[in-house]
Amino acid sequence: MTDVDALKAEIRKLSSRATTAKMDLHDLAEDLPINWQSIMTIAQETHDTYERLEAKRAELKQLEA
């Protein structure tokens, strides 16, 4: 497996995690004010996941260039 293939696999996994995080945040918003205390935690997890995904996509773009 090449570096590009490994990176693509990692991006697929991160993309799945990002979608799950997005849905968790969405579900939390729909249920407010229940569990309002977890807003910051879930939002930070979602932010961090998308930040990692964006970084890996940039890395892939650089490798493919």
All heavy atoms as TSV, in Angstrom:
chain	resi	resn	atom	element	x	y	z
A	1	MET	N	N	0.848	-1.175	0.000
A	1	MET	CA	C	0.000	0.000	0.000
A	1	MET	C	C	0.896	1.241	0.000
A	1	MET	O	O	1.810	1.350	0.794
A	1	MET	CB	C	-0.905	-0.011	1.238
A	1	MET	CG	C	-1.865	1.153	1.289
A	1	MET	SD	S	-2.914	1.187	2.752
A	1	MET	CE	C	-4.118	-0.047	2.367
A	2	THR	N	N	0.596	2.174	-0.875
A	2	THR	CA	C	1.396	3.391	-0.967
A	2	THR	C	C	0.961	4.398	0.092
A	2	THR	O	O	-0.083	4.232	0.735
A	2	THR	CB	C	1.238	4.044	-2.357
A	2	THR	OG1	O	-0.108	4.510	-2.487
A	2	THR	CG2	C	1.590	3.081	-3.465
A	3	ASP	N	N	1.781	5.429	0.251
A	3	ASP	CA	C	1.423	6.491	1.193
A	3	ASP	C	C	0.097	7.141	0.817
A	3	ASP	O	O	-0.708	7.467	1.680
A	3	ASP	CB	C	2.523	7.560	1.233
A	3	ASP	CG	C	3.782	7.071	1.930
A	3	ASP	OD1	O	3.723	6.054	2.649
A	3	ASP	OD2	O	4.832	7.714	1.745
A	4	VAL	N	N	-0.122	7.318	-0.464
A	4	VAL	CA	C	-1.358	7.936	-0.939
A	4	VAL	C	C	-2.550	7.045	-0.600
A	4	VAL	O	O	-3.578	7.531	-0.119
A	4	VAL	CB	C	-1.292	8.229	-2.456
A	4	VAL	CG1	C	-2.638	8.677	-2.992
A	4	VAL	CG2	C	-0.218	9.274	-2.753
A	5	ASP	N	N	-2.411	5.749	-0.820
A	5	ASP	CA	C	-3.505	4.820	-0.509
A	5	ASP	C	C	-3.808	4.805	0.991
A	5	ASP	O	O	-4.970	4.793	1.395
A	5	ASP	CB	C	-3.173	3.409	-0.980
A	5	ASP	CG	C	-3.152	3.289	-2.497
A	5	ASP	OD1	O	-3.812	4.111	-3.173
A	5	ASP	OD2	O	-2.463	2.380	-2.999
A	6	ALA	N	N	-2.761	4.808	1.792
A	6	ALA	CA	C	-2.937	4.817	3.249
A	6	ALA	C	C	-3.614	6.106	3.693
A	6	ALA	O	O	-4.496	6.082	4.564
A	6	ALA	CB	C	-1.592	4.655	3.941
A	7	LEU	N	N	-3.222	7.200	3.096
A	7	LEU	CA	C	-3.813	8.487	3.441
A	7	LEU	C	C	-5.274	8.544	3.021
A	7	LEU	O	O	-6.123	9.049	3.762
A	7	LEU	CB	C	-3.018	9.615	2.784
A	7	LEU	CG	C	-3.286	11.027	3.263
A	7	LEU	CD1	C	-3.169	11.151	4.782
A	7	LEU	CD2	C	-2.332	11.996	2.589
A	8	LYS	N	N	-5.579	7.994	1.857
A	8	LYS	CA	C	-6.979	7.946	1.402
A	8	LYS	C	C	-7.830	7.108	2.348
A	8	LYS	O	O	-8.975	7.468	2.656
A	8	LYS	CB	C	-7.070	7.395	-0.017
A	8	LYS	CG	C	-6.647	8.385	-1.069
A	8	LYS	CD	C	-6.766	7.791	-2.468
A	8	LYS	CE	C	-6.357	8.788	-3.527
A	8	LYS	NZ	N	-6.467	8.247	-4.889
A	9	ALA	N	N	-7.289	6.005	2.832
A	9	ALA	CA	C	-8.018	5.168	3.789
A	9	ALA	C	C	-8.247	5.926	5.093
A	9	ALA	O	O	-9.341	5.856	5.678
A	9	ALA	CB	C	-7.243	3.878	4.054
A	10	GLU	N	N	-7.239	6.646	5.534
A	10	GLU	CA	C	-7.374	7.438	6.758
A	10	GLU	C	C	-8.417	8.538	6.577
A	10	GLU	O	O	-9.218	8.810	7.473
A	10	GLU	CB	C	-6.024	8.033	7.136
A	10	GLU	CG	C	-6.022	8.726	8.478
A	10	GLU	CD	C	-4.646	9.203	8.895
A	10	GLU	OE1	O	-3.650	8.937	8.186
A	10	GLU	OE2	O	-4.571	9.862	9.949
A	11	ILE	N	N	-8.437	9.150	5.409
A	11	ILE	CA	C	-9.424	10.201	5.115
A	11	ILE	C	C	-10.833	9.627	5.121
A	11	ILE	O	O	-11.763	10.254	5.642
A	11	ILE	CB	C	-9.089	10.902	3.782
A	11	ILE	CG1	C	-7.850	11.771	3.964
A	11	ILE	CG2	C	-10.266	11.719	3.266
A	11	ILE	CD1	C	-7.281	12.333	2.676
A	12	ARG	N	N	-11.005	8.434	4.580
A	12	ARG	CA	C	-12.331	7.793	4.594
A	12	ARG	C	C	-12.806	7.572	6.023
A	12	ARG	O	O	-13.968	7.826	6.354
A	12	ARG	CB	C	-12.306	6.483	3.818
A	12	ARG	CG	C	-12.400	6.661	2.314
A	12	ARG	CD	C	-12.651	5.349	1.589
A	12	ARG	NE	N	-11.583	4.370	1.761
A	12	ARG	CZ	C	-10.476	4.321	1.027
A	12	ARG	NH1	N	-10.290	5.202	0.076
A	12	ARG	NH2	N	-9.572	3.389	1.247
A	13	LYS	N	N	-11.903	7.095	6.886
A	13	LYS	CA	C	-12.258	6.868	8.291
A	13	LYS	C	C	-12.590	8.184	8.985
A	13	LYS	O	O	-13.570	8.275	9.728
A	13	LYS	CB	C	-11.120	6.165	9.028
A	13	LYS	CG	C	-10.938	4.722	8.628
A	13	LYS	CD	C	-9.762	4.109	9.354
A	13	LYS	CE	C	-9.466	2.712	8.832
A	13	LYS	NZ	N	-8.285	2.127	9.470
A	14	LEU	N	N	-11.769	9.198	8.760
A	14	LEU	CA	C	-12.022	10.503	9.367
A	14	LEU	C	C	-13.324	11.107	8.853
A	14	LEU	O	O	-14.054	11.747	9.608
A	14	LEU	CB	C	-10.864	11.463	9.079
A	14	LEU	CG	C	-9.687	11.401	10.029
A	14	LEU	CD1	C	-8.540	12.270	9.502
A	14	LEU	CD2	C	-10.078	11.830	11.424
A	15	SER	N	N	-13.604	10.908	7.585
A	15	SER	CA	C	-14.842	11.431	7.005
A	15	SER	C	C	-16.055	10.787	7.680
A	15	SER	O	O	-17.045	11.464	7.980
A	15	SER	CB	C	-14.864	11.173	5.510
A	15	SER	OG	O	-16.024	11.715	4.933
A	16	SER	N	N	-15.963	9.500	7.929
A	16	SER	CA	C	-17.043	8.806	8.626
A	16	SER	C	C	-17.207	9.333	10.052
A	16	SER	O	O	-18.325	9.578	10.509
A	16	SER	CB	C	-16.755	7.304	8.650
A	16	SER	OG	O	-17.763	6.626	9.358
A	17	ARG	N	N	-16.075	9.533	10.735
A	17	ARG	CA	C	-16.122	10.084	12.096
A	17	ARG	C	C	-16.701	11.500	12.087
A	17	ARG	O	O	-17.446	11.879	12.989
A	17	ARG	CB	C	-14.740	10.103	12.713
A	17	ARG	CG	C	-14.255	8.754	13.140
A	17	ARG	CD	C	-12.930	8.860	13.874
A	17	ARG	NE	N	-12.271	7.576	13.843
A	17	ARG	CZ	C	-10.974	7.399	13.674
A	17	ARG	NH1	N	-10.171	8.430	13.555
A	17	ARG	NH2	N	-10.464	6.195	13.654
A	18	ALA	N	N	-16.341	12.273	11.072
A	18	ALA	CA	C	-16.835	13.645	10.979
A	18	ALA	C	C	-18.350	13.658	10.774
A	18	ALA	O	O	-19.056	14.470	11.386
A	18	ALA	CB	C	-16.134	14.375	9.834
A	19	THR	N	N	-18.838	12.770	9.953
A	19	THR	CA	C	-20.283	12.681	9.733
A	19	THR	C	C	-20.995	12.288	11.027
A	19	THR	O	O	-22.031	12.862	11.368
A	19	THR	CB	C	-20.600	11.668	8.616
A	19	THR	OG1	O	-19.971	12.112	7.416
A	19	THR	CG2	C	-22.086	11.523	8.400
A	20	THR	N	N	-20.424	11.342	11.749
A	20	THR	CA	C	-21.012	10.930	13.030
A	20	THR	C	C	-21.002	12.093	14.021
A	20	THR	O	O	-22.009	12.340	14.709
A	20	THR	CB	C	-20.248	9.733	13.612
A	20	THR	OG1	O	-20.350	8.648	12.680
A	20	THR	CG2	C	-20.808	9.303	14.953
A	21	ALA	N	N	-19.893	12.813	14.086
A	21	ALA	CA	C	-19.792	13.956	15.000
A	21	ALA	C	C	-20.812	15.028	14.639
A	21	ALA	O	O	-21.452	15.622	15.511
A	21	ALA	CB	C	-18.378	14.523	14.974
A	22	LYS	N	N	-20.974	15.262	13.339
A	22	LYS	CA	C	-21.952	16.253	12.873
A	22	LYS	C	C	-23.363	15.849	13.292
A	22	LYS	O	O	-24.145	16.681	13.769
A	22	LYS	CB	C	-21.860	16.390	11.358
A	22	LYS	CG	C	-22.890	17.327	10.759
A	22	LYS	CD	C	-22.747	17.432	9.257
A	22	LYS	CE	C	-23.182	16.151	8.586
A	22	LYS	NZ	N	-23.284	16.251	7.125
A	23	MET	N	N	-23.665	14.584	13.156
A	23	MET	CA	C	-24.994	14.108	13.543
A	23	MET	C	C	-25.191	14.176	15.059
A	23	MET	O	O	-26.288	14.495	15.526
A	23	MET	CB	C	-25.227	12.685	13.024
A	23	MET	CG	C	-25.322	12.610	11.512
A	23	MET	SD	S	-26.495	13.781	10.770
A	23	MET	CE	C	-28.015	13.265	11.516
A	24	ASP	N	N	-24.145	13.891	15.829
A	24	ASP	CA	C	-24.233	14.016	17.289
A	24	ASP	C	C	-24.552	15.452	17.678
A	24	ASP	O	O	-25.378	15.702	18.558
A	24	ASP	CB	C	-22.934	13.575	17.958
A	24	ASP	CG	C	-22.698	12.078	17.879
A	24	ASP	OD1	O	-23.643	11.329	17.549
A	24	ASP	OD2	O	-21.553	11.656	18.148
A	25	LEU	N	N	-23.888	16.391	17.029
A	25	LEU	CA	C	-24.130	17.803	17.305
A	25	LEU	C	C	-25.547	18.195	16.897
A	25	LEU	O	O	-26.245	18.906	17.626
A	25	LEU	CB	C	-23.096	18.655	16.558
A	25	LEU	CG	C	-22.989	20.117	16.932
A	25	LEU	CD1	C	-22.672	20.288	18.407
A	25	LEU	CD2	C	-21.924	20.787	16.078
A	26	HIS	N	N	-25.975	17.699	15.769
A	26	HIS	CA	C	-27.335	17.970	15.291
A	26	HIS	C	C	-28.369	17.402	16.257
A	26	HIS	O	O	-29.344	18.078	16.604
A	26	HIS	CB	C	-27.517	17.357	13.895
A	26	HIS	CG	C	-28.881	17.527	13.339
A	26	HIS	ND1	N	-29.878	16.590	13.503
A	26	HIS	CD2	C	-29.436	18.542	12.623
A	26	HIS	CE1	C	-30.980	17.007	12.916
A	26	HIS	NE2	N	-30.732	18.191	12.367
A	27	ASP	N	N	-28.167	16.167	16.681
A	27	ASP	CA	C	-29.099	15.540	17.623
A	27	ASP	C	C	-29.154	16.306	18.938
A	27	ASP	O	O	-30.230	16.491	19.516
A	27	ASP	CB	C	-28.708	14.087	17.888
A	27	ASP	CG	C	-28.913	13.198	16.673
A	27	ASP	OD1	O	-29.602	13.627	15.718
A	27	ASP	OD2	O	-28.361	12.080	16.672
A	28	LEU	N	N	-28.001	16.744	19.405
A	28	LEU	CA	C	-27.955	17.528	20.630
A	28	LEU	C	C	-28.774	18.806	20.466
A	28	LEU	O	O	-29.571	19.161	21.342
A	28	LEU	CB	C	-26.512	17.870	20.997
A	28	LEU	CG	C	-26.341	18.800	22.192
A	28	LEU	CD1	C	-26.823	18.130	23.481
A	28	LEU	CD2	C	-24.896	19.231	22.322
A	29	ALA	N	N	-28.601	19.485	19.342
A	29	ALA	CA	C	-29.326	20.732	19.102
A	29	ALA	C	C	-30.841	20.499	19.069
A	29	ALA	O	O	-31.607	21.309	19.596
A	29	ALA	CB	C	-28.860	21.368	17.800
A	30	GLU	N	N	-31.254	19.396	18.483
A	30	GLU	CA	C	-32.687	19.100	18.417
A	30	GLU	C	C	-33.288	18.830	19.788
A	30	GLU	O	O	-34.458	19.099	20.009
A	30	GLU	CB	C	-32.934	17.888	17.518
A	30	GLU	CG	C	-32.876	18.200	16.057
A	30	GLU	CD	C	-33.323	17.034	15.205
A	30	GLU	OE1	O	-33.319	15.885	15.676
A	30	GLU	OE2	O	-33.674	17.285	14.041
A	31	ASP	N	N	-32.486	18.292	20.704
A	31	ASP	CA	C	-32.985	17.915	22.020
A	31	ASP	C	C	-32.842	19.012	23.070
A	31	ASP	O	O	-33.223	18.802	24.221
A	31	ASP	CB	C	-32.278	16.654	22.518
A	31	ASP	CG	C	-32.645	15.433	21.701
A	31	ASP	OD1	O	-33.710	15.441	21.050
A	31	ASP	OD2	O	-31.858	14.461	21.710
A	32	LEU	N	N	-32.275	20.148	22.697
A	32	LEU	CA	C	-32.110	21.224	23.676
A	32	LEU	C	C	-33.449	21.621	24.252
A	32	LEU	O	O	-34.444	21.599	23.556
A	32	LEU	CB	C	-31.422	22.429	23.040
A	32	LEU	CG	C	-29.947	22.244	22.753
A	32	LEU	CD1	C	-29.417	23.442	21.975
A	32	LEU	CD2	C	-29.137	22.043	24.011
A	33	PRO	N	N	-33.526	21.926	25.523
A	33	PRO	CA	C	-32.447	22.203	26.464
A	33	PRO	C	C	-31.917	20.975	27.210
A	33	PRO	O	O	-31.042	21.111	28.059
A	33	PRO	CB	C	-33.073	23.185	27.444
A	33	PRO	CG	C	-34.497	22.762	27.507
A	33	PRO	CD	C	-34.826	22.292	26.093
A	34	ILE	N	N	-32.379	19.793	26.858
A	34	ILE	CA	C	-31.855	18.587	27.498
A	34	ILE	C	C	-30.382	18.439	27.117
A	34	ILE	O	O	-29.998	18.640	25.963
A	34	ILE	CB	C	-32.645	17.343	27.056
A	34	ILE	CG1	C	-34.106	17.472	27.477
A	34	ILE	CG2	C	-32.037	16.073	27.618
A	34	ILE	CD1	C	-35.021	16.441	26.860
A	35	ASN	N	N	-29.546	18.091	28.076
A	35	ASN	CA	C	-28.108	17.875	27.884
A	35	ASN	C	C	-27.358	19.108	27.388
A	35	ASN	O	O	-26.316	18.993	26.734
A	35	ASN	CB	C	-27.845	16.699	26.937
A	35	ASN	CG	C	-28.258	15.386	27.528
A	35	ASN	OD1	O	-28.179	15.198	28.738
A	35	ASN	ND2	N	-28.730	14.486	26.692
A	36	TRP	N	N	-27.852	20.282	27.687
A	36	TRP	CA	C	-27.169	21.505	27.244
A	36	TRP	C	C	-25.743	21.576	27.768
A	36	TRP	O	O	-24.885	22.209	27.150
A	36	TRP	CB	C	-27.947	22.761	27.657
A	36	TRP	CG	C	-27.982	22.974	29.146
A	36	TRP	CD1	C	-28.930	22.526	30.012
A	36	TRP	CD2	C	-27.007	23.643	29.923
A	36	TRP	NE1	N	-28.602	22.885	31.298
A	36	TRP	CE2	C	-27.421	23.579	31.278
A	36	TRP	CE3	C	-25.821	24.303	29.631
A	36	TRP	CZ2	C	-26.697	24.132	32.316
A	36	TRP	CZ3	C	-25.096	24.865	30.675
A	36	TRP	CH2	C	-25.539	24.786	31.998
A	37	GLN	N	N	-25.465	20.885	28.884
A	37	GLN	CA	C	-24.126	20.913	29.479
A	37	GLN	C	C	-23.074	20.288	28.558
A	37	GLN	O	O	-21.890	20.559	28.703
A	37	GLN	CB	C	-24.105	20.165	30.826
A	37	GLN	CG	C	-25.032	20.740	31.857
A	37	GLN	CD	C	-26.420	20.102	31.840
A	37	GLN	OE1	O	-26.848	19.550	30.832
A	37	GLN	NE2	N	-27.125	20.203	32.942
A	38	SER	N	N	-23.485	19.463	27.647
A	38	SER	CA	C	-22.518	18.784	26.776
A	38	SER	C	C	-22.268	19.517	25.458
A	38	SER	O	O	-21.520	19.020	24.606
A	38	SER	CB	C	-22.979	17.349	26.512
A	38	SER	OG	O	-24.219	17.340	25.860
A	39	ILE	N	N	-22.848	20.694	25.290
A	39	ILE	CA	C	-22.681	21.442	24.035
A	39	ILE	C	C	-21.203	21.660	23.715
A	39	ILE	O	O	-20.748	21.368	22.604
A	39	ILE	CB	C	-23.413	22.799	24.083
A	39	ILE	CG1	C	-24.924	22.583	24.092
A	39	ILE	CG2	C	-23.002	23.676	22.901
A	39	ILE	CD1	C	-25.720	23.849	24.335
A	40	MET	N	N	-20.451	22.182	24.660
A	40	MET	CA	C	-19.048	22.513	24.398
A	40	MET	C	C	-18.216	21.266	24.077
A	40	MET	O	O	-17.373	21.299	23.183
A	40	MET	CB	C	-18.440	23.271	25.577
A	40	MET	CG	C	-19.064	24.644	25.780
A	40	MET	SD	S	-18.996	25.712	24.329
A	40	MET	CE	C	-17.262	26.045	24.259
A	41	THR	N	N	-18.465	20.183	24.780
A	41	THR	CA	C	-17.709	18.953	24.551
A	41	THR	C	C	-17.964	18.398	23.156
A	41	THR	O	O	-17.022	18.093	22.411
A	41	THR	CB	C	-18.079	17.898	25.614
A	41	THR	OG1	O	-17.820	18.433	26.907
A	41	THR	CG2	C	-17.306	16.617	25.408
A	42	ILE	N	N	-19.222	18.282	22.801
A	42	ILE	CA	C	-19.575	17.724	21.494
A	42	ILE	C	C	-19.137	18.664	20.371
A	42	ILE	O	O	-18.621	18.216	19.341
A	42	ILE	CB	C	-21.083	17.402	21.426
A	42	ILE	CG1	C	-21.394	16.258	22.397
A	42	ILE	CG2	C	-21.509	17.048	20.005
A	42	ILE	CD1	C	-22.859	15.933	22.537
A	43	ALA	N	N	-19.306	19.958	20.577
A	43	ALA	CA	C	-18.875	20.920	19.558
A	43	ALA	C	C	-17.359	20.859	19.368
A	43	ALA	O	O	-16.875	20.907	18.236
A	43	ALA	CB	C	-19.307	22.332	19.951
A	44	GLN	N	N	-16.600	20.739	20.447
A	44	GLN	CA	C	-15.139	20.672	20.342
A	44	GLN	C	C	-14.704	19.398	19.631
A	44	GLN	O	O	-13.808	19.415	18.793
A	44	GLN	CB	C	-14.489	20.749	21.726
A	44	GLN	CG	C	-12.975	20.847	21.673
A	44	GLN	CD	C	-12.500	22.134	21.014
A	44	GLN	OE1	O	-12.894	23.214	21.418
A	44	GLN	NE2	N	-11.669	22.013	19.991
A	45	GLU	N	N	-15.351	18.284	19.962
A	45	GLU	CA	C	-15.028	17.018	19.285
A	45	GLU	C	C	-15.310	17.112	17.787
A	45	GLU	O	O	-14.519	16.637	16.965
A	45	GLU	CB	C	-15.823	15.874	19.908
A	45	GLU	CG	C	-15.378	15.502	21.305
A	45	GLU	CD	C	-16.315	14.521	21.995
A	45	GLU	OE1	O	-17.317	14.087	21.382
A	45	GLU	OE2	O	-16.047	14.201	23.166
A	46	THR	N	N	-16.422	17.741	17.441
A	46	THR	CA	C	-16.777	17.912	16.037
A	46	THR	C	C	-15.756	18.809	15.342
A	46	THR	O	O	-15.263	18.485	14.249
A	46	THR	CB	C	-18.196	18.510	15.908
A	46	THR	OG1	O	-19.119	17.665	16.604
A	46	THR	CG2	C	-18.622	18.630	14.452
A	47	HIS	N	N	-15.413	19.896	15.976
A	47	HIS	CA	C	-14.419	20.827	15.436
A	47	HIS	C	C	-13.088	20.126	15.205
A	47	HIS	O	O	-12.483	20.242	14.134
A	47	HIS	CB	C	-14.243	22.005	16.399
A	47	HIS	CG	C	-13.175	22.952	15.986
A	47	HIS	ND1	N	-11.852	22.771	16.323
A	47	HIS	CD2	C	-13.231	24.083	15.252
A	47	HIS	CE1	C	-11.141	23.761	15.824
A	47	HIS	NE2	N	-11.947	24.565	15.173
A	48	ASP	N	N	-12.626	19.384	16.203
A	48	ASP	CA	C	-11.338	18.697	16.106
A	48	ASP	C	C	-11.330	17.660	14.987
A	48	ASP	O	O	-10.343	17.526	14.254
A	48	ASP	CB	C	-10.979	18.032	17.434
A	48	ASP	CG	C	-10.721	19.040	18.550
A	48	ASP	OD1	O	-10.566	20.251	18.258
A	48	ASP	OD2	O	-10.696	18.609	19.717
A	49	THR	N	N	-12.425	16.948	14.840
A	49	THR	CA	C	-12.520	15.929	13.794
A	49	THR	C	C	-12.456	16.560	12.412
A	49	THR	O	O	-11.717	16.095	11.532
A	49	THR	CB	C	-13.815	15.115	13.950
A	49	THR	OG1	O	-13.831	14.509	15.248
A	49	THR	CG2	C	-13.923	14.032	12.892
A	50	TYR	N	N	-13.205	17.635	12.206
A	50	TYR	CA	C	-13.182	18.304	10.908
A	50	TYR	C	C	-11.835	18.967	10.646
A	50	TYR	O	O	-11.366	19.008	9.497
A	50	TYR	CB	C	-14.331	19.321	10.796
A	50	TYR	CG	C	-15.593	18.670	10.307
A	50	TYR	CD1	C	-16.545	18.191	11.201
A	50	TYR	CD2	C	-15.832	18.489	8.952
A	50	TYR	CE1	C	-17.699	17.573	10.768
A	50	TYR	CE2	C	-16.980	17.870	8.498
A	50	TYR	CZ	C	-17.908	17.414	9.411
A	50	TYR	OH	O	-19.045	16.786	8.962
A	51	GLU	N	N	-11.191	19.460	11.690
A	51	GLU	CA	C	-9.867	20.054	11.531
A	51	GLU	C	C	-8.851	19.011	11.066
A	51	GLU	O	O	-8.060	19.257	10.148
A	51	GLU	CB	C	-9.426	20.672	12.862
A	51	GLU	CG	C	-8.146	21.464	12.793
A	51	GLU	CD	C	-7.864	22.167	14.096
A	51	GLU	OE1	O	-7.869	21.506	15.166
A	51	GLU	OE2	O	-7.633	23.386	14.051
A	52	ARG	N	N	-8.890	17.817	11.683
A	52	ARG	CA	C	-7.993	16.732	11.263
A	52	ARG	C	C	-8.298	16.298	9.826
A	52	ARG	O	O	-7.389	16.050	9.033
A	52	ARG	CB	C	-8.110	15.543	12.213
A	52	ARG	CG	C	-7.411	15.741	13.536
A	52	ARG	CD	C	-7.314	14.464	14.349
A	52	ARG	NE	N	-8.589	13.806	14.583
A	52	ARG	CZ	C	-9.396	14.049	15.632
A	52	ARG	NH1	N	-9.067	14.939	16.519
A	52	ARG	NH2	N	-10.521	13.390	15.772
A	53	LEU	N	N	-9.585	16.194	9.503
A	53	LEU	CA	C	-9.988	15.794	8.153
A	53	LEU	C	C	-9.477	16.798	7.121
A	53	LEU	O	O	-8.920	16.405	6.084
A	53	LEU	CB	C	-11.509	15.676	8.073
A	53	LEU	CG	C	-12.103	15.296	6.717
A	53	LEU	CD1	C	-11.560	13.966	6.228
A	53	LEU	CD2	C	-13.627	15.257	6.817
A	54	GLU	N	N	-9.632	18.067	7.393
A	54	GLU	CA	C	-9.157	19.098	6.464
A	54	GLU	C	C	-7.638	19.030	6.290
A	54	GLU	O	O	-7.131	19.155	5.171
A	54	GLU	CB	C	-9.558	20.474	6.986
A	54	GLU	CG	C	-9.234	21.599	6.025
A	54	GLU	CD	C	-9.743	22.931	6.530
A	54	GLU	OE1	O	-10.927	22.996	6.913
A	54	GLU	OE2	O	-8.953	23.888	6.545
A	55	ALA	N	N	-6.925	18.800	7.384
A	55	ALA	CA	C	-5.464	18.703	7.314
A	55	ALA	C	C	-5.033	17.502	6.473
A	55	ALA	O	O	-4.099	17.596	5.669
A	55	ALA	CB	C	-4.877	18.606	8.717
A	56	LYS	N	N	-5.703	16.375	6.657
A	56	LYS	CA	C	-5.361	15.176	5.882
A	56	LYS	C	C	-5.694	15.355	4.407
A	56	LYS	O	O	-4.962	14.886	3.538
A	56	LYS	CB	C	-6.078	13.938	6.445
A	56	LYS	CG	C	-5.574	13.521	7.804
A	56	LYS	CD	C	-4.113	13.121	7.742
A	56	LYS	CE	C	-3.591	12.737	9.097
A	56	LYS	NZ	N	-2.184	12.328	9.062
A	57	ARG	N	N	-6.787	16.037	4.112
A	57	ARG	CA	C	-7.121	16.296	2.714
A	57	ARG	C	C	-6.086	17.195	2.057
A	57	ARG	O	O	-5.711	16.992	0.890
A	57	ARG	CB	C	-8.519	16.926	2.608
A	57	ARG	CG	C	-9.627	15.926	2.826
A	57	ARG	CD	C	-10.982	16.564	2.762
A	57	ARG	NE	N	-12.041	15.571	2.834
A	57	ARG	CZ	C	-13.303	15.855	3.120
A	57	ARG	NH1	N	-13.673	17.099	3.372
A	57	ARG	NH2	N	-14.195	14.893	3.182
A	58	ALA	N	N	-5.610	18.185	2.803
A	58	ALA	CA	C	-4.551	19.065	2.295
A	58	ALA	C	C	-3.261	18.280	2.070
A	58	ALA	O	O	-2.558	18.485	1.076
A	58	ALA	CB	C	-4.312	20.223	3.258
A	59	GLU	N	N	-2.967	17.374	2.980
A	59	GLU	CA	C	-1.784	16.529	2.856
A	59	GLU	C	C	-1.881	15.650	1.609
A	59	GLU	O	O	-0.915	15.505	0.852
A	59	GLU	CB	C	-1.631	15.663	4.107
A	59	GLU	CG	C	-0.367	14.859	4.181
A	59	GLU	CD	C	-0.291	14.034	5.459
A	59	GLU	OE1	O	-0.898	14.395	6.485
A	59	GLU	OE2	O	0.404	12.992	5.411
A	60	LEU	N	N	-3.055	15.082	1.371
A	60	LEU	CA	C	-3.260	14.252	0.191
A	60	LEU	C	C	-3.098	15.077	-1.084
A	60	LEU	O	O	-2.448	14.641	-2.036
A	60	LEU	CB	C	-4.650	13.608	0.214
A	60	LEU	CG	C	-5.036	12.784	-1.002
A	60	LEU	CD1	C	-4.110	11.597	-1.158
A	60	LEU	CD2	C	-6.485	12.327	-0.886
A	61	LYS	N	N	-3.666	16.257	-1.082
A	61	LYS	CA	C	-3.559	17.131	-2.255
A	61	LYS	C	C	-2.087	17.430	-2.554
A	61	LYS	O	O	-1.677	17.441	-3.713
A	61	LYS	CB	C	-4.332	18.414	-2.000
A	61	LYS	CG	C	-4.465	19.295	-3.189
A	61	LYS	CD	C	-5.367	20.482	-2.901
A	61	LYS	CE	C	-5.551	21.335	-4.132
A	61	LYS	NZ	N	-6.459	22.455	-3.879
A	62	GLN	N	N	-1.315	17.643	-1.504
A	62	GLN	CA	C	0.102	17.932	-1.682
A	62	GLN	C	C	0.864	16.708	-2.228
A	62	GLN	O	O	1.727	16.842	-3.096
A	62	GLN	CB	C	0.692	18.356	-0.339
A	62	GLN	CG	C	1.836	19.297	-0.418
A	62	GLN	CD	C	2.201	19.825	0.957
A	62	GLN	OE1	O	2.016	19.156	1.967
A	62	GLN	NE2	N	2.726	21.035	0.982
A	63	LEU	N	N	0.509	15.523	-1.729
A	63	LEU	CA	C	1.170	14.304	-2.208
A	63	LEU	C	C	0.833	14.011	-3.664
A	63	LEU	O	O	1.669	13.485	-4.405
A	63	LEU	CB	C	0.750	13.111	-1.353
A	63	LEU	CG	C	1.476	12.903	-0.038
A	63	LEU	CD1	C	0.868	11.732	0.724
A	63	LEU	CD2	C	2.955	12.671	-0.252
A	64	GLU	N	N	-0.382	14.317	-4.049
A	64	GLU	CA	C	-0.818	14.027	-5.414
A	64	GLU	C	C	-0.297	15.044	-6.424
A	64	GLU	O	O	-0.318	14.784	-7.622
A	64	GLU	CB	C	-2.349	13.959	-5.480
A	64	GLU	CG	C	-2.909	12.753	-4.768
A	64	GLU	CD	C	-4.419	12.657	-4.822
A	64	GLU	OE1	O	-5.093	13.714	-4.870
A	64	GLU	OE2	O	-4.925	11.524	-4.819
A	65	ALA	N	N	0.175	16.175	-5.933
A	65	ALA	CA	C	0.671	17.235	-6.853
A	65	ALA	C	C	2.058	16.907	-7.368
A	65	ALA	O	O	2.791	16.122	-6.918
A	65	ALA	CB	C	0.699	18.575	-6.137
